[in-house]
Amino acid sequence: MHSETAPTSRSLAIVSGGSRGLGLETARGLAAAGFDLALIAKDAQRLESARQSLLSEFAATQTGLTITTHPVDLEDQVATRKTATEISTTLATPKVLVLAHGVMSEKMSKTLRTTDVEWNRVININLNSVFILVNALAPAMADARDGRVVIYSACLGRMSGPGSAGGLAPYRISKAGVNSLVRNLAHETGLGARGFYVDAVCPNHTRTDMGGPDAPRSVEEGAETAIWLATGDIAQRGSENTTGVLWEDRKVVPW
Ligand SMILES: NC(=O)c1ccc[n+]([C@@H]2O[C@H](COP(=O)([O-])OP(=O)(O)OC[C@H]3O[C@@H](n4cnc5c(N)ncnc54)[C@H](OP(=O)(O)O)[C@@H]3O)[C@@H](O)[C@H]2O)c1
C-alpha cells in the first residue's frame, strides 16, 4: 500500500478499477468534487501511475488531495478480504464506494461450452469480490448514515430486453448477480431512508481496454452517471426508486 501521510479533513472515496478505464475516469470526477481517493486494482505500477497523474492534474485545484493505492488480485477471495480489512482499519470511513473493476468473459463462453476455470475467474472477479468489498467496507458507511455505493454493472446483466439473451454466460450472469445484490442490499438498508444509497450503473459501450477502440462512448460519457450518483443531490434522482436500482444516463432502467 502506498499512502500519503498528511492528515486530511476531506471525505474519502474508494474506487476499485481505479487504475484505468471507467474506474480511473470516475476517480478523476471524484477528485474534482473534492474527495480523497483510495484506488484498488491488480497492477501496482498502473495504480501508481494513475495516482501520480491524478495528483499532478489536481495539484493546483485540490490542495491536500490524498491518494492511496491498494494492489490486489480480486480473483483471490482471501487476498480481497485481507485488503478490504486493511483499508477499513487504516483509512477513514468512506462516503463513497465505487466498484468499477471487472473482466469480460471469453468470446465463446456459452453455458454449455465454457469451463469451470473461466466461470470461476469471471464470477470471482465480477461478483464475489463485489460482495467481499461491500461486506467489508460498507457497514461503516451504513452505520454513519452517510454513504453512496455505486457498482458498475452492465446492460448485459439485465433480465429484460437483450440483457441475458445468450452468450458470454459468465459475464452476463455475474452482472445479473450484481444487479440483484444492489436491490437486495438497498432493501436491507431502508431504501435510502437511513442515508445509505446503493445503486448499479450501466455505462454503455465505452472506449476502454474492455470496450475496445471502436466503442461509441468516451470514458467521460461512460462515467458521467456513476459520478452523478456518487456526488449529486439525491433530490435530483426523481420521486420513486431513488436507490437499489440500475441507472443508465441518469435514468432508471428495468433490470
Ligand atoms: N467498457 C464498456 O464498454 C463497459 C460496458 C458495460 C459495463 N462495463 C463495466 O464497467 C466496469 C469498468 O470497465 P472498463 O471498461 O473500465 O474496464 P477496463 O478498462 O478493462 O479496466 C478494468 C479494471 O478492472 C481492474 N481489474 C480487472 N481484473 C482485476 C483483478 N483480477 N483484480 C483487481 N483488479 C482487476 C483493472 O485493474 P488492472 O489495471 O490492475 O488490471 C482495471 O482497473 C466493469 O465492471 C465493466 O464490466 C464496461
The ligand as an ORCA input file, in Angstrom:
! r2SCAN-3c Opt
* xyz 0 1
  N     -16.280     -0.558    -21.285
  C     -17.510     -0.939    -21.546
  O     -17.994     -0.867    -22.695
  C     -18.400     -1.447    -20.440
  C     -19.769     -1.692    -20.752
  C     -20.598     -2.154    -19.727
  C     -20.091     -2.350    -18.466
  N     -18.765     -2.136    -18.189
  C     -18.275     -2.379    -16.827
  O     -17.612     -1.225    -16.353
  C     -16.546     -1.608    -15.451
  C     -15.239     -0.951    -15.889
  O     -14.922     -1.440    -17.172
  P     -13.741     -0.805    -18.051
  O     -14.239     -0.783    -19.445
  O     -13.231      0.411    -17.415
  O     -12.648     -1.971    -17.942
  P     -11.061     -1.930    -18.190
  O     -10.660     -0.690    -18.906
  O     -10.729     -3.245    -18.791
  O     -10.468     -1.832    -16.692
  C     -10.679     -2.904    -15.838
  C     -10.285     -2.503    -14.430
  O     -10.569     -3.631    -13.557
  C      -9.378     -3.983    -12.870
  N      -9.293     -5.436    -12.712
  C      -9.547     -6.383    -13.642
  N      -9.279     -7.617    -13.139
  C      -8.845     -7.421    -11.873
  C      -8.390     -8.293    -10.841
  N      -8.329     -9.627    -11.015
  N      -8.024     -7.750     -9.668
  C      -8.058     -6.411     -9.468
  N      -8.471     -5.534    -10.403
  C      -8.854     -6.035    -11.597
  C      -8.231     -3.498    -13.758
  O      -7.068     -3.357    -12.968
  P      -5.561     -3.535    -13.604
  O      -5.272     -2.265    -14.338
  O      -4.713     -3.712    -12.404
  O      -5.610     -4.744    -14.476
  C      -8.813     -2.179    -14.280
  O      -8.648     -1.158    -13.327
  C     -16.514     -3.136    -15.452
  O     -17.231     -3.633    -14.343
  C     -17.244     -3.495    -16.742
  O     -17.846     -4.773    -16.678
  C     -17.915     -1.675    -19.157
*
